[in-house]
Amino acid sequence: MKHTKLIIPFATVLLTLTVPPAIFAADAPKSGAVTTADAAADGKFMQDVIHGNLTEIKAAKIAEGQTKREDVKNFAKSMEKDHTDVNKNLMTLVDRMKLKLSKDPGEHQPFLDGLKAKAKANDPDFDHTYVAAAVESHEKCVKMFETFSSTTKNADLKAFADNTLPGLKTHLKHSQDLLATLNGKK
């Protein structure tokens, strides 16, 4: 398909459920010693989630302004709200851990630029491109969150991943259903 190069997997997330602030009450990871490799994996996960959330938020704003379909507009509004909430919760944890992470879409900027170009050109394939990208990113994110949750030694990050995962799965299902509708299969 001509739009597949625009569908860059953006690691993100996420969610109709937000992370309860209470999970951030602990002072330190609760399990054994944390190695440099563990800390690096935790940092990469947090950075990937931040990049993905910001990408989802910006893509949703583009879609809200471009689409003429009420179902796509509602989906985009939900994505924007949920990803903003998740990012806020993660940033609370990042700040508590005294980490400095970039707050931009990172490697996902080309996707956003392509989406903006489709919007500007009033491309009739815009909605499909946006929703198909959401499906792809959420498929990858579900796997990323499941894997991370099973390997991290940081109790707070594990709780964040575990609490975020149900919303991520909900977003995946919603985006798959919406894509099926756009493809005329529903």
N, C-alpha and C positions, 0 to 999 in steps of 0.2 A: 504494500500500500504506500501511497505517496507520502503519508504523514508519519510513517513509522520512525523516521529519523528524529522526529520531534519528541517521540515518547522515550525520553531518557529516564531510566529508573530513578526516581527521587525517593530517597529513603524516608519515608515518612509516613507519615503517620497520620492519620489517626482519628478521631475518636468521638463517640457519643458519650462515653463515660470519662470522667476526669479522675485524676489521682487525688484521693483524699489528702489534705494537708497533714493529717495525723501521722502519715507514714514517715514524715520528716522529723519526728520528735527524737529519734535516736541520735546519739552523739558520734558514734563511730560504727564501722562495720562490725557485725556481731560474730563473724566466723573467724577462722584461723588467720594466720599471717598473710598479708597481702604482698605479693611480689611486684616487681617493676612491670612484668608482663601483664599481671592482673590490672594494675593501675592504667597501663597503656590501653588495654582492651576496654576498660570502663570509660576512659576518656574518649576513645574513638567512637564508642556507642553513643555517648552523650553528644558529641559533635555531629555525628550522622543524624541523630534525632533532631537536633536544632536546625541543621541544614534542611532536612526534609520538612519539618514543620513550617519553616519560613517559606519554602517553595510551595507547599500546599496552600498557605495563606495568600501568597501573592497570586498564584494561579486561580484561586477561588475568586479573588477580587477582579481579576481580568474576566473570568467567566460571568460573574454577576453583571458586569457592565456590557458584555457582548451578547449573551444568549437571549433569544426571544422565547425560549421554552420555560415554562414555569417550573417543571420538574428539575431541569438542570439548574435553574436559578436557586431553587430551594436546596438542592444538593450542595451547591457552591456555598451558600450561606451557612449550612451545617458544617461543612468542611472548615470554613474560615473560623467559626466560633469554637469548634472542638479543638482544632489545632492551636488556636490562640490559648485556650485553657491549658492544654497539655504543655505547651511551651512555657507558660507561666509557672506551672508546677515544677517542671524540670529546672528552670532557671533558679527557683528557690533552692533546690538541692545543689546546683552548680555554685551558687553564691555561698551557701553554707560550707561547701567543700573548698571554698576560696580558689576556684579554678577560673581561668581566663580562656574562654572559647569564642571563636568568631561567631558573629551574629549576622550572617548573610546566607544566601542560598548555596554558596560554594559552587561545586561542580554542576549544579543544576541550573545555573544562570542561562546557558544556551537553550534549555527547554523553555524557560520563561520568555526569552527573547523571541523564540519561534512562535510561542502562543500569542504574544503581543502582535507579531507580524500577521498572523492569521486573523486576529481580531481587527486590526487596522484595515486589512484587505477585505473584511467582511466575508471571509472564506466560508462557504456553506458546510464545510467539513469541520468547523471549529468545535461544535459540541462533541462530536465523535472523538476528536483528538483529545480534548480535555478529559472526557470520561474514560476513554481507553487508557490514558496515562495514569489516571487515578486507580484503575483496576490493577495495572501492572505494578505501580508503586506499593499498593497495599498488599499484593501477593508477596512481594519481596519483604515488606516490613513485618508481616505476620511471621515469616520464617526467621527474620533477624531477631525479633523480640523473643520468640520461643527459644532460639538457640542461646541468646544472651542470658535469659532468665535461668536456663539450666546450667550455665557455666560461671556466672559472676559470683564472687565471694562477698560482694558488697550488699549487705542486707537492704539498705535503702534503695539502691538501684534495682535490686531484684524485686522489691515491692512495687517500685515505679513501673517496671516492665510488666509484672503480673497484673497490676491494676489497670494498665493501659491496654493490654492485649484484648480484652473483650470488646472495647470500643473500636479497636483496629479491625477486628473481625467483622463487626457490624458495618463499618465503612466499606470493607471489602465486599460484603454481600450487597449492600446498597448500590455500590458502583457497578457491580456485575449485573444486577437487575436493571439498572438504568441503561447500561450499555446494550443489554438485550433488547430493551425497548427502542433504543435508537437504531438498532440493527433490524427492527421490525420483527423480532422473534417473540415479542410479548404483546 
